[in-house]
Amino acid sequence: MYKTTGFISFVLRRVSGVALVIYLFMHMWVIGSINQGPEVFNARLNMVQTPVFKVLEVALLAAVVYHGLDGIRLLIIHQFKVTDYRKSMFYAVFVVSALLVIAGGLPIIIFMLEGN
């Protein structure tokens, strides 16, 4: 049961959803600090521009891409009743997500390593 594509999809969707909610609150925390003055805002903005957060941006990209594509996959499965293709569609979503994360994450990592 725990090795099926349905269960793996379920876990990845939940983990990516929780990551997106955490990001949302962190984003509001940083942006909301503008009301506390420019010093606090700049301090928080500098904190999220460290290399650790650049790597977390790539993880955020992975969460957004996978969560969105898997949601589309679920809509297609349930709307068009194509349950025979669930497994292959999961693998397709996983591969497309990985390719998009690599394509989007490489510029972030390269830009970070160049020190800009």
Secondary structure, DSSP 8 states (H G I E B T S, - for coil): -TTSHHHHHHHHHHHHHHHHHHHHHHHHHHHHGGGG-HHHHHHHHHHTTSHHHHHHHHHHHHHHHHHHHHHHHHHHHHHHT-GGGHHHHHHHHHHHHHHHHHHHHHHHHHHHHTT-
